[in-house]
Amino acid sequence: ADWRPAAPSAQKIKKDGSGQAPQLAFTENPDILASVAQSAAAQAGRLFCVGFAAESQDLAENAEAKRLRKKVPLLVGNIGPDTFGQDHNALLLVDAKGSTALPRASKLSLARRLMGEIAARMADASKGKAAAS
């Protein structure tokens, strides 16, 4: 999650009869993906980081911006609200070469295809690392 309560309650927040919702303040969670992507292991090519983005609009633009901000080699995006609770999805793979659309299919089919795409990119990265040695 991007956000968490700034001051979690140790107990249930009960109704007080006022009809007013409790006031909650939020604080941003640490960016785990960006931290891992910038780790020494990732920078040395020992990790291949993949980010995911469930967007509500402007998928291509938001996915590319997130990929650059997080500094990951691959960002997998989708229009989240369209797929919540559904058996089908469509994905957009964004990397330094551009974007590739994986058209609407079952989530299982997309997962298998995505694993193949990740494996191919990892193999390419490994070849590039070996050639540079």
N, CA, C and O atoms as a GROMACS GRO file, in nm:
protein
  532
    1ALA      N    1   0.084  -0.119   0.000
    1ALA     CA    2   0.000   0.000   0.000
    1ALA      C    3   0.089   0.125   0.000
    1ALA      O    4   0.198   0.126   0.057
    2ASP      N    5   0.041   0.227  -0.063
    2ASP     CA    6   0.116   0.352  -0.068
    2ASP      C    7   0.110   0.428   0.064
    2ASP      O    8   0.203   0.500   0.100
    3TRP      N    9   0.000   0.412   0.136
    3TRP     CA   10  -0.024   0.491   0.258
    3TRP      C   11  -0.067   0.402   0.373
    3TRP      O   12  -0.120   0.293   0.352
    4ARG      N   13  -0.044   0.450   0.496
    4ARG     CA   14  -0.088   0.381   0.618
    4ARG      C   15  -0.132   0.488   0.717
    4ARG      O   16  -0.094   0.604   0.705
    5PRO      N   17  -0.213   0.448   0.816
    5PRO     CA   18  -0.252   0.547   0.919
    5PRO      C   19  -0.128   0.600   0.991
    5PRO      O   20  -0.038   0.523   1.026
    6ALA      N   21  -0.123   0.729   1.012
    6ALA     CA   22  -0.008   0.791   1.080
    6ALA      C   23  -0.001   0.748   1.226
    6ALA      O   24   0.108   0.732   1.281
    7ALA      N   25  -0.116   0.729   1.287
    7ALA     CA   26  -0.120   0.689   1.428
    7ALA      C   27  -0.222   0.576   1.444
    7ALA      O   28  -0.339   0.603   1.474
    8PRO      N   29  -0.180   0.451   1.423
    8PRO     CA   30  -0.274   0.340   1.435
    8PRO      C   31  -0.332   0.332   1.576
    8PRO      O   32  -0.263   0.359   1.675
    9SER      N   33  -0.457   0.294   1.584
    9SER     CA   34  -0.522   0.279   1.714
    9SER      C   35  -0.493   0.140   1.769
    9SER      O   36  -0.493   0.042   1.695
   10ALA      N   37  -0.467   0.132   1.898
   10ALA     CA   38  -0.440   0.003   1.962
   10ALA      C   39  -0.569  -0.074   1.986
   10ALA      O   40  -0.566  -0.192   2.020
   11GLN      N   41  -0.681  -0.007   1.970
   11GLN     CA   42  -0.811  -0.072   1.994
   11GLN      C   43  -0.911  -0.026   1.890
   11GLN      O   44  -0.884   0.063   1.810
   12LYS      N   45  -1.027  -0.089   1.892
   12LYS     CA   46  -1.133  -0.054   1.798
   12LYS      C   47  -1.173   0.092   1.817
   12LYS      O   48  -1.184   0.140   1.929
   13ILE      N   49  -1.194   0.161   1.705
   13ILE     CA   50  -1.244   0.298   1.711
   13ILE      C   51  -1.396   0.289   1.709
   13ILE      O   52  -1.455   0.254   1.607
   14LYS      N   53  -1.458   0.321   1.821
   14LYS     CA   54  -1.602   0.303   1.836
   14LYS      C   55  -1.678   0.428   1.793
   14LYS      O   56  -1.624   0.538   1.792
   15LYS      N   57  -1.804   0.406   1.758
   15LYS     CA   58  -1.892   0.519   1.728
   15LYS      C   59  -1.910   0.600   1.856
   15LYS      O   60  -1.916   0.545   1.966
   16ASP      N   61  -1.919   0.733   1.838
   16ASP     CA   62  -1.940   0.817   1.956
   16ASP      C   63  -2.079   0.881   1.956
   16ASP      O   64  -2.111   0.962   2.042
   17GLY      N   65  -2.162   0.843   1.858
   17GLY     CA   66  -2.297   0.896   1.852
   17GLY      C   67  -2.309   1.027   1.777
   17GLY      O   68  -2.420   1.076   1.757
   18SER      N   69  -2.199   1.085   1.735
   18SER     CA   70  -2.203   1.215   1.668
   18SER      C   71  -2.240   1.203   1.520
   18SER      O   72  -2.279   1.302   1.458
   19GLY      N   73  -2.229   1.083   1.464
   19GLY     CA   74  -2.254   1.065   1.322
   19GLY      C   75  -2.136   1.108   1.236
   19GLY      O   76  -2.142   1.097   1.114
   20GLN      N   77  -2.030   1.157   1.298
   20GLN     CA   78  -1.912   1.201   1.225
   20GLN      C   79  -1.810   1.087   1.215
   20GLN      O   80  -1.786   1.015   1.312
   21ALA      N   81  -1.753   1.072   1.099
   21ALA     CA   82  -1.649   0.971   1.080
   21ALA      C   83  -1.523   1.015   1.156
   21ALA      O   84  -1.497   1.135   1.167
   22PRO      N   85  -1.446   0.920   1.207
   22PRO     CA   86  -1.322   0.959   1.274
   22PRO      C   87  -1.226   1.024   1.175
   22PRO      O   88  -1.225   0.991   1.057
   23GLN      N   89  -1.146   1.115   1.224
   23GLN     CA   90  -1.046   1.181   1.141
   23GLN      C   91  -0.919   1.095   1.140
   23GLN      O   92  -0.863   1.062   1.245
   24LEU      N   93  -0.877   1.060   1.022
   24LEU     CA   94  -0.758   0.978   1.008
   24LEU      C   95  -0.652   1.055   0.931
   24LEU      O   96  -0.680   1.115   0.827
   25ALA      N   97  -0.532   1.052   0.982
   25ALA     CA   98  -0.418   1.111   0.911
   25ALA      C   99  -0.335   0.995   0.856
   25ALA      O  100  -0.322   0.891   0.920
   26PHE      N  101  -0.280   1.014   0.738
   26PHE     CA  102  -0.201   0.909   0.674
   26PHE      C  103  -0.058   0.955   0.655
   26PHE      O  104  -0.028   1.074   0.647
   27THR      N  105   0.030   0.854   0.648
   27THR     CA  106   0.171   0.879   0.618
   27THR      C  107   0.212   0.784   0.506
   27THR      O  108   0.161   0.672   0.496
   28GLU      N  109   0.305   0.828   0.425
   28GLU     CA  110   0.348   0.747   0.312
   28GLU      C  111   0.434   0.629   0.359
   28GLU      O  112   0.520   0.646   0.444
   29ASN      N  113   0.409   0.513   0.303
   29ASN     CA  114   0.490   0.395   0.332
   29ASN      C  115   0.625   0.405   0.262
   29ASN      O  116   0.637   0.475   0.161
   30PRO      N  117   0.727   0.337   0.313
   30PRO     CA  118   0.856   0.334   0.244
   30PRO      C  119   0.839   0.272   0.105
   30PRO      O  120   0.753   0.187   0.085
   31ASP      N  121   0.920   0.314   0.011
   31ASP     CA  122   0.913   0.263  -0.126
   31ASP      C  123   1.005   0.142  -0.138
   31ASP      O  124   1.123   0.156  -0.170
   32ILE      N  125   0.950   0.025  -0.113
   32ILE     CA  126   1.029  -0.098  -0.111
   32ILE      C  127   1.087  -0.128  -0.249
   32ILE      O  128   1.205  -0.162  -0.260
   33LEU      N  129   1.006  -0.115  -0.353
   33LEU     CA  130   1.054  -0.146  -0.488
   33LEU      C  131   1.173  -0.058  -0.526
   33LEU      O  132   1.275  -0.108  -0.574
   34ALA      N  133   1.161   0.072  -0.505
   34ALA     CA  134   1.271   0.163  -0.540
   34ALA      C  135   1.396   0.130  -0.458
   34ALA      O  136   1.507   0.136  -0.511
   35SER      N  137   1.378   0.097  -0.332
   35SER     CA  138   1.493   0.062  -0.247
   35SER      C  139   1.564  -0.062  -0.298
   35SER      O  140   1.686  -0.065  -0.306
   36VAL      N  141   1.487  -0.165  -0.332
   36VAL     CA  142   1.547  -0.289  -0.381
   36VAL      C  143   1.612  -0.265  -0.517
   36VAL      O  144   1.722  -0.315  -0.543
   37ALA      N  145   1.545  -0.189  -0.604
   37ALA     CA  146   1.599  -0.163  -0.738
   37ALA      C  147   1.731  -0.086  -0.731
   37ALA      O  148   1.813  -0.097  -0.822
   38GLN      N  149   1.751  -0.008  -0.626
   38GLN     CA  150   1.874   0.069  -0.611
   38GLN      C  151   1.978  -0.003  -0.525
   38GLN      O  152   2.086   0.052  -0.500
   39SER      N  153   1.946  -0.124  -0.480
   39SER     CA  154   2.041  -0.198  -0.397
   39SER      C  155   2.165  -0.237  -0.477
   39SER      O  156   2.163  -0.239  -0.600
   40ALA      N  157   2.271  -0.269  -0.405
   40ALA     CA  158   2.395  -0.310  -0.471
   40ALA      C  159   2.374  -0.435  -0.556
   40ALA      O  160   2.430  -0.447  -0.665
   41ALA      N  161   2.294  -0.528  -0.506
   41ALA     CA  162   2.269  -0.653  -0.581
   41ALA      C  163   2.198  -0.624  -0.712
   41ALA      O  164   2.232  -0.682  -0.815
   42ALA      N  165   2.100  -0.535  -0.710
   42ALA     CA  166   2.028  -0.501  -0.834
   42ALA      C  167   2.119  -0.425  -0.929
   42ALA      O  168   2.119  -0.450  -1.049
   43GLN      N  169   2.197  -0.333  -0.876
   43GLN     CA  170   2.287  -0.255  -0.960
   43GLN      C  171   2.395  -0.342  -1.022
   43GLN      O  172   2.444  -0.312  -1.131
   44ALA      N  173   2.433  -0.450  -0.954
   44ALA     CA  174   2.534  -0.542  -1.007
   44ALA      C  175   2.474  -0.645  -1.102
   44ALA      O  176   2.546  -0.727  -1.158
   45GLY      N  177   2.341  -0.641  -1.120
   45GLY     CA  178   2.276  -0.734  -1.211
   45GLY      C  179   2.240  -0.868  -1.150
   45GLY      O  180   2.203  -0.961  -1.221
   46ARG      N  181   2.251  -0.880  -1.016
   46ARG     CA  182   2.215  -1.006  -0.951
   46ARG      C  183   2.067  -1.015  -0.921
   46ARG      O  184   2.017  -1.123  -0.888
   47LEU      N  185   1.995  -0.905  -0.932
   47LEU     CA  186   1.849  -0.902  -0.915
   47LEU      C  187   1.788  -0.839  -1.039
   47LEU      O  188   1.845  -0.747  -1.098
   48PHE      N  189   1.672  -0.889  -1.079
   48PHE     CA  190   1.596  -0.828  -1.189
   48PHE      C  191   1.464  -0.783  -1.128
   48PHE      O  192   1.378  -0.865  -1.099
   49CYS      N  193   1.449  -0.654  -1.110
   49CYS     CA  194   1.331  -0.600  -1.044
   49CYS      C  195   1.220  -0.570  -1.144
   49CYS      O  196   1.244  -0.512  -1.250
   50VAL      N  197   1.100  -0.612  -1.109
   50VAL     CA  198   0.981  -0.587  -1.190
   50VAL      C  199   0.881  -0.512  -1.104
   50VAL      O  200   0.846  -0.556  -0.994
   51GLY      N  201   0.834  -0.399  -1.154
   51GLY     CA  202   0.733  -0.322  -1.083
   51GLY      C  203   0.596  -0.346  -1.142
   51GLY      O  204   0.584  -0.386  -1.258
   52PHE      N  205   0.494  -0.322  -1.062
   52PHE     CA  206   0.356  -0.338  -1.107
   52PHE      C  207   0.281  -0.210  -1.077
   52PHE      O  208   0.301  -0.147  -0.973
   53ALA      N  209   0.193  -0.172  -1.169
   53ALA     CA  210   0.115  -0.050  -1.152
   53ALA      C  211  -0.029  -0.076  -1.193
   53ALA      O  212  -0.057  -0.104  -1.310
   54ALA      N  213  -0.120  -0.066  -1.097
   54ALA     CA  214  -0.263  -0.070  -1.126
   54ALA      C  215  -0.308   0.075  -1.137
   54ALA      O  216  -0.321   0.144  -1.036
   55GLU      N  217  -0.331   0.120  -1.257
   55GLU     CA  218  -0.366   0.260  -1.282
   55GLU      C  219  -0.516   0.275  -1.306
   55GLU      O  220  -0.585   0.177  -1.334
   56SER      N  221  -0.564   0.396  -1.294
   56SER     CA  222  -0.704   0.423  -1.324
   56SER      C  223  -0.720   0.503  -1.453
   56SER      O  224  -0.831   0.514  -1.505
   57GLN      N  225  -0.611   0.557  -1.504
   57GLN     CA  226  -0.615   0.636  -1.628
   57GLN      C  227  -0.474   0.654  -1.681
   57GLN      O  228  -0.376   0.631  -1.609
   58ASP      N  229  -0.462   0.695  -1.806
   58ASP     CA  230  -0.333   0.726  -1.868
   58ASP      C  231  -0.228   0.618  -1.842
   58ASP      O  232  -0.118   0.648  -1.795
   59LEU      N  233  -0.264   0.494  -1.872
   59LEU     CA  234  -0.179   0.380  -1.837
   59LEU      C  235  -0.036   0.392  -1.891
   59LEU      O  236   0.059   0.380  -1.815
   60ALA      N  237  -0.021   0.416  -2.020
   60ALA     CA  238   0.114   0.419  -2.080
   60ALA      C  239   0.200   0.527  -2.017
   60ALA      O  240   0.316   0.502  -1.982
   61GLU      N  241   0.146   0.647  -2.002
   61GLU     CA  242   0.223   0.758  -1.946
   61GLU      C  243   0.258   0.733  -1.800
   61GLU      O  244   0.372   0.755  -1.759
   62ASN      N  245   0.160   0.688  -1.721
   62ASN     CA  246   0.185   0.664  -1.579
   62ASN      C  247   0.280   0.548  -1.556
   62ASN      O  248   0.364   0.553  -1.466
   63ALA      N  249   0.268   0.443  -1.637
   63ALA     CA  250   0.356   0.328  -1.621
   63ALA      C  251   0.501   0.364  -1.654
   63ALA      O  252   0.593   0.325  -1.582
   64GLU      N  253   0.522   0.439  -1.762
   64GLU     CA  254   0.659   0.479  -1.797
   64GLU      C  255   0.717   0.572  -1.691
   64GLU      O  256   0.834   0.559  -1.654
   65ALA      N  257   0.636   0.665  -1.642
   65ALA     CA  258   0.684   0.756  -1.538
   65ALA      C  259   0.722   0.678  -1.412
   65ALA      O  260   0.823   0.708  -1.349
   66LYS      N  261   0.642   0.580  -1.376
   66LYS     CA  262   0.671   0.499  -1.257
   66LYS      C  263   0.797   0.416  -1.279
   66LYS      O  264   0.879   0.403  -1.188
   67ARG      N  265   0.814   0.359  -1.398
   67ARG     CA  266   0.934   0.279  -1.428
   67ARG      C  267   1.060   0.364  -1.412
   67ARG      O  268   1.159   0.319  -1.354
   68LEU      N  269   1.056   0.485  -1.463
   68LEU     CA  270   1.171   0.574  -1.451
   68LEU      C  271   1.195   0.617  -1.307
   68LEU      O  272   1.309   0.621  -1.260
   69ARG      N  273   1.088   0.650  -1.237
   69ARG     CA  274   1.099   0.695  -1.098
   69ARG      C  275   1.155   0.585  -1.008
   69ARG      O  276   1.238   0.612  -0.921
   70LYS      N  277   1.108   0.461  -1.029
   70LYS     CA  278   1.153   0.349  -0.946
   70LYS      C  279   1.286   0.291  -0.993
   70LYS      O  280   1.352   0.217  -0.920
   71LYS      N  281   1.324   0.326  -1.117
   71LYS     CA  282   1.449   0.277  -1.177
   71LYS      C  283   1.452   0.125  -1.188
   71LYS      O  284   1.549   0.060  -1.150
   72VAL      N  285   1.341   0.070  -1.241
   72VAL     CA  286   1.332  -0.074  -1.264
   72VAL      C  287   1.340  -0.102  -1.413
   72VAL      O  288   1.298  -0.019  -1.494
   73PRO      N  289   1.392  -0.219  -1.452
   73PRO     CA  290   1.402  -0.251  -1.594
   73PRO      C  291   1.268  -0.283  -1.660
   73PRO      O  292   1.254  -0.270  -1.781
   74LEU      N  293   1.169  -0.326  -1.581
   74LEU     CA  294   1.040  -0.364  -1.637
   74LEU      C  295   0.928  -0.321  -1.544
   74LEU      O  296   0.934  -0.344  -1.423
   75LEU      N  297   0.827  -0.258  -1.601
   75LEU     CA  298   0.707  -0.219  -1.527
   75LEU      C  299   0.588  -0.283  -1.598
   75LEU      O  300   0.574  -0.270  -1.719
   76VAL      N  301   0.504  -0.351  -1.522
   76VAL     CA  302   0.384  -0.416  -1.575
   76VAL      C  303   0.264  -0.336  -1.527
   76VAL      O  304   0.241  -0.324  -1.406
   77GLY      N  305   0.189  -0.281  -1.620
   77GLY     CA  306   0.076  -0.198  -1.584
   77GLY      C  307  -0.055  -0.253  -1.634
   77GLY      O  308  -0.061  -0.327  -1.732
   78ASN      N  309  -0.161  -0.214  -1.564
   78ASN     CA  310  -0.296  -0.244  -1.610
   78ASN      C  311  -0.391  -0.137  -1.558
   78ASN      O  312  -0.356  -0.058  -1.471
   79ILE      N  313  -0.511  -0.137  -1.613
   79ILE     CA  314  -0.615  -0.048  -1.561
   79ILE      C  315  -0.684  -0.127  -1.450
   79ILE      O  316  -0.771  -0.210  -1.476
   80GLY      N  317  -0.645  -0.100  -1.327
   80GLY     CA  318  -0.688  -0.177  -1.211
   80GLY      C  319  -0.837  -0.191  -1.193
   80GLY      O  320  -0.886  -0.304  -1.186
   81PRO      N  321  -0.912  -0.082  -1.185
   81PRO     CA  322  -1.054  -0.095  -1.158
   81PRO      C  323  -1.129  -0.182  -1.259
   81PRO      O  324  -1.232  -0.240  -1.225
   82ASP      N  325  -1.079  -0.192  -1.381
   82ASP     CA  326  -1.145  -0.275  -1.482
   82ASP      C  327  -1.128  -0.423  -1.455
   82ASP      O  328  -1.204  -0.504  -1.510
   83THR      N  329  -1.032  -0.461  -1.372
   83THR     CA  330  -1.001  -0.603  -1.355
   83THR      C  331  -1.024  -0.655  -1.214
   83THR      O  332  -1.015  -0.776  -1.192
   84PHE      N  333  -1.053  -0.568  -1.119
   84PHE     CA  334  -1.074  -0.615  -0.982
   84PHE      C  335  -1.192  -0.712  -0.980
   84PHE      O  336  -1.301  -0.680  -1.026
   85GLY      N  337  -1.169  -0.830  -0.925
   85GLY     CA  338  -1.275  -0.930  -0.914
   85GLY      C  339  -1.308  -0.999  -1.045
   85GLY      O  340  -1.406  -1.074  -1.051
   86GLN      N  341  -1.231  -0.977  -1.148
   86GLN     CA  342  -1.256  -1.037  -1.279
   86GLN      C  343  -1.155  -1.148  -1.307
   86GLN      O  344  -1.048  -1.153  -1.246
   87ASP      N  345  -1.191  -1.237  -1.399
   87ASP     CA  346  -1.101  -1.346  -1.437
   87ASP      C  347  -1.010  -1.311  -1.554
   87ASP      O  348  -0.921  -1.389  -1.588
   88HIS      N  349  -1.032  -1.195  -1.615
   88HIS     CA  350  -0.953  -1.154  -1.731
   88HIS      C  351  -0.885  -1.020  -1.704
   88HIS      O  352  -0.925  -0.944  -1.617
   89ASN      N  353  -0.782  -0.995  -1.781
   89ASN     CA  354  -0.704  -0.873  -1.764
   89ASN      C  355  -0.635  -0.843  -1.897
   89ASN      O  356  -0.637  -0.925  -1.988
   90ALA      N  357  -0.576  -0.728  -1.907
   90ALA     CA  358  -0.488  -0.692  -2.018
   90ALA      C  359  -0.371  -0.619  -1.954
   90ALA      O  360  -0.390  -0.544  -1.858
   91LEU      N  361  -0.251  -0.639  -2.005
   91LEU     CA  362  -0.132  -0.581  -1.945
   91LEU      C  363  -0.055  -0.497  -2.045
   91LEU      O  364  -0.065  -0.516  -2.166
   92LEU      N  365   0.020  -0.404  -1.992
   92LEU     CA  366   0.114  -0.325  -2.072
   92LEU      C  367   0.251  -0.342  -2.009
   92LEU      O  368   0.271  -0.306  -1.892
   93LEU      N  369   0.346  -0.396  -2.085
   93LEU     CA  370   0.483  -0.412  -2.037
   93LEU      C  371   0.564  -0.294  -2.086
   93LEU      O  372   0.566  -0.265  -2.206
   94VAL      N  373   0.630  -0.225  -1.994
   94VAL     CA  374   0.706  -0.106  -2.028
   94VAL      C  375   0.851  -0.126  -1.985
   94VAL      O  376   0.880  -0.154  -1.869
   95ASP      N  377   0.942  -0.111  -2.081
   95ASP     CA  378   1.085  -0.120  -2.051
   95ASP      C  379   1.158  -0.010  -2.127
   95ASP      O  380   1.095   0.076  -2.188
   96ALA      N  381   1.289  -0.014  -2.125
   96ALA     CA  382   1.369   0.092  -2.189
   96ALA      C  383   1.350   0.096  -2.340
   96ALA      O  384   1.377   0.199  -2.402
   97LYS      N  385   1.305  -0.013  -2.400
   97LYS     CA  386   1.285  -0.018  -2.545
   97LYS      C  387   1.147   0.032  -2.588
   97LYS      O  388   1.124   0.054  -2.707
   98GLY      N  389   1.056   0.050  -2.493
   98GLY     CA  390   0.921   0.094  -2.526
   98GLY      C  391   0.818   0.013  -2.451
   98GLY      O  392   0.841  -0.031  -2.338
   99SER      N  393   0.703  -0.007  -2.514
   99SER     CA  394   0.596  -0.081  -2.447
   99SER      C  395   0.542  -0.190  -2.537
   99SER      O  396   0.544  -0.180  -2.660
  100THR      N  397   0.492  -0.296  -2.472
  100THR     CA  398   0.432  -0.409  -2.540
  100THR      C  399   0.300  -0.439  -2.472
  100THR      O  400   0.295  -0.458  -2.351
  101ALA      N  401   0.193  -0.442  -2.550
  101ALA     CA  402   0.061  -0.473  -2.495
  101ALA      C  403   0.038  -0.624  -2.497
  101ALA      O  404   0.061  -0.690  -2.599
  102LEU      N  405  -0.006  -0.677  -2.385
  102LEU     CA  406  -0.053  -0.815  -2.380
  102LEU      C  407  -0.206  -0.805  -2.377
  102LEU      O  408  -0.262  -0.762  -2.276
  103PRO      N  409  -0.273  -0.843  -2.487
  103PRO     CA  410  -0.418  -0.821  -2.495
  103PRO      C  411  -0.497  -0.901  -2.394
  103PRO      O  412  -0.447  -0.997  -2.334
  104ARG      N  413  -0.620  -0.860  -2.376
  104ARG     CA  414  -0.711  -0.920  -2.279
  104ARG      C  415  -0.713  -1.072  -2.293
  104ARG      O  416  -0.733  -1.126  -2.402
  105ALA      N  417  -0.691  -1.139  -2.180
  105ALA     CA  418  -0.690  -1.285  -2.174
  105ALA      C  419  -0.715  -1.324  -2.029
  105ALA      O  420  -0.728  -1.238  -1.942
  106SER      N  421  -0.722  -1.453  -2.003
  106SER     CA  422  -0.739  -1.498  -1.865
  106SER      C  423  -0.616  -1.457  -1.785
  106SER      O  424  -0.506  -1.446  -1.840
  107LYS      N  425  -0.635  -1.434  -1.658
  107LYS     CA  426  -0.522  -1.395  -1.573
  107LYS      C  427  -0.416  -1.504  -1.569
  107LYS      O  428  -0.297  -1.474  -1.564
  108LEU      N  429  -0.458  -1.630  -1.572
  108LEU     CA  430  -0.362  -1.740  -1.573
  108LEU      C  431  -0.278  -1.737  -1.701
  108LEU      O  432  -0.156  -1.752  -1.696
  109SER      N  433  -0.343  -1.717  -1.814
  109SER     CA  434  -0.271  -1.709  -1.941
  109SER      C  435  -0.174  -1.591  -1.941
  109SER      O  436  -0.060  -1.604  -1.985
  110LEU      N  437  -0.219  -1.477  -1.891
  110LEU     CA  438  -0.131  -1.360  -1.884
  110LEU      C  439  -0.014  -1.383  -1.790
  110LEU      O  440   0.098  -1.340  -1.818
  111ALA      N  441  -0.038  -1.451  -1.678
  111ALA     CA  442   0.070  -1.479  -1.583
  111ALA      C  443   0.177  -1.565  -1.649
  111ALA      O  444   0.296  -1.541  -1.631
  112ARG      N  445   0.134  -1.664  -1.724
  112ARG     CA  446   0.231  -1.751  -1.793
  112ARG      C  447   0.309  -1.672  -1.898
  112ARG      O  448   0.431  -1.687  -1.910
  113ARG      N  449   0.240  -1.588  -1.972
  113ARG     CA  450   0.306  -1.508  -2.075
  113ARG      C  451   0.403  -1.409  -2.010
  113ARG      O  452   0.513  -1.386  -2.060
  114LEU      N  453   0.360  -1.349  -1.899
  114LEU     CA  454   0.446  -1.254  -1.829
  114LEU      C  455   0.572  -1.322  -1.778
  114LEU      O  456   0.681  -1.266  -1.789
  115MET      N  457   0.560  -1.442  -1.725
  115MET     CA  458   0.679  -1.514  -1.678
  115MET      C  459   0.776  -1.538  -1.794
  115MET      O  460   0.898  -1.528  -1.776
  116GLY      N  461   0.724  -1.570  -1.911
  116GLY     CA  462   0.809  -1.587  -2.029
  116GLY      C  463   0.879  -1.457  -2.068
  116GLY      O  464   0.997  -1.458  -2.102
  117GLU      N  465   0.805  -1.347  -2.061
  117GLU     CA  466   0.863  -1.216  -2.093
  117GLU      C  467   0.974  -1.179  -1.994
  117GLU      O  468   1.079  -1.128  -2.033
  118ILE      N  469   0.950  -1.206  -1.866
  118ILE     CA  470   1.051  -1.176  -1.764
  118ILE      C  471   1.174  -1.264  -1.785
  118ILE      O  472   1.287  -1.216  -1.778
  119ALA      N  473   1.152  -1.394  -1.811
  119ALA     CA  474   1.264  -1.486  -1.833
  119ALA      C  475   1.348  -1.441  -1.952
  119ALA      O  476   1.471  -1.446  -1.947
  120ALA      N  477   1.283  -1.398  -2.060
  120ALA     CA  478   1.357  -1.352  -2.178
  120ALA      C  479   1.440  -1.228  -2.146
  120ALA      O  480   1.554  -1.217  -2.189
  121ARG      N  481   1.383  -1.136  -2.070
  121ARG     CA  482   1.457  -1.014  -2.034
  121ARG      C  483   1.574  -1.047  -1.940
  121ARG      O  484   1.681  -0.987  -1.951
  122MET      N  485   1.552  -1.141  -1.850
  122MET     CA  486   1.661  -1.181  -1.761
  122MET      C  487   1.774  -1.246  -1.840
  122MET      O  488   1.892  -1.222  -1.812
  123ALA      N  489   1.739  -1.328  -1.938
  123ALA     CA  490   1.841  -1.392  -2.022
  123ALA      C  491   1.918  -1.287  -2.101
  123ALA      O  492   2.040  -1.294  -2.112
  124ASP      N  493   1.846  -1.189  -2.157
  124ASP     CA  494   1.912  -1.080  -2.230
  124ASP      C  495   2.006  -1.002  -2.140
  124ASP      O  496   2.118  -0.968  -2.179
  125ALA      N  497   1.960  -0.972  -2.017
  125ALA     CA  498   2.043  -0.897  -1.922
  125ALA      C  499   2.168  -0.978  -1.886
  125ALA      O  500   2.277  -0.922  -1.872
  126SER      N  501   2.150  -1.108  -1.871
  126SER     CA  502   2.263  -1.195  -1.837
  126SER      C  503   2.364  -1.200  -1.951
  126SER      O  504   2.485  -1.198  -1.928
  127LYS      N  505   2.314  -1.206  -2.076
  127LYS     CA  506   2.404  -1.205  -2.192
  127LYS      C  507   2.480  -1.074  -2.200
  127LYS      O  508   2.600  -1.071  -2.229
  128GLY      N  509   2.410  -0.965  -2.175
  128GLY     CA  510   2.474  -0.833  -2.178
  128GLY      C  511   2.581  -0.820  -2.072
  128GLY      O  512   2.686  -0.761  -2.095
  129LYS      N  513   2.554  -0.877  -1.955
  129LYS     CA  514   2.651  -0.872  -1.846
  129LYS      C  515   2.774  -0.956  -1.881
  129LYS      O  516   2.887  -0.916  -1.853
  130ALA      N  517   2.752  -1.074  -1.942
  130ALA     CA  518   2.863  -1.162  -1.980
  130ALA      C  519   2.948  -1.097  -2.089
  130ALA      O  520   3.071  -1.108  -2.087
  131ALA      N  521   2.884  -1.029  -2.183
  131ALA     CA  522   2.957  -0.964  -2.292
  131ALA      C  523   3.042  -0.848  -2.240
  131ALA      O  524   3.148  -0.817  -2.294
  132ALA      N  525   2.993  -0.783  -2.133
  132ALA     CA  526   3.066  -0.669  -2.076
  132ALA      C  527   3.185  -0.714  -1.992
  132ALA      O  528   3.274  -0.634  -1.963
  133SER      N  529   3.187  -0.841  -1.952
  133SER     CA  530   3.297  -0.891  -1.867
  133SER      C  531   3.423  -0.915  -1.944
  133SER      O  532   3.524  -0.956  -1.887
   0.00000   0.00000   0.00000
